[in-house]
Amino acid sequence: MSQKDHQFTESPFFLSRRKFMVVGAAIVAAMAIPVGWFTTRVAKRNEYIKARIAGLYQDDTIATNRFSHHNKAVQQYYREFGGEPLGHTSHKLLHTTYVDRSSKIS
């Protein structure tokens, strides 16, 4: 039998307690920065959505033509180009979808 010498080597990833605390604190700080950024972005988005909703309602209350079928330009469009209301051409060109953004407020 041959004698083998075994040498103890430390793992290159071994950290002392102090180094472990420093690395842990750096990781926690790095994780906290995006959370803070994200929450401020959500708060700014919510403020924008609320201001936009309030502005649209204010515009709607002071508008003279609140209904599209009372708008003279829309009536002229149907007479000259669109044909009939709720027709295929007018539906493709004029109608849009409504997205309720008030539900997006966190």
C-alpha positions, 0 to 999 in steps of 0.5 A: 500500500502506498501512502497518500498525502491528503492536503486540506484546501479551502473552497474558493467560495468560502466566505468569512462571516464579515464578508458574508454580511457585506455580500448579503447587504449588497444583494439586499440593497441591489434588490431594494432599488428596483422595488423602490423604482417600480413603486414610484413608476406605478404611483406616477402611472396612477396619478396620470390615469386619474388626471386623464380620467378627470380631464376627459370627464371635464371635457365631456361636461363642457362640450357642446356636441356630446353625442356623435349623431348630433355632430355636424361633421359626422352627419356630413360624413354619412351624407357624402361618404359613409352611407348609413350609420352602423353600416360596414364601411362606417363601422370599420372607419369610425368605431373604436373600442373602449378600454376602461383604464380606471381598473388599471389603478393599483 
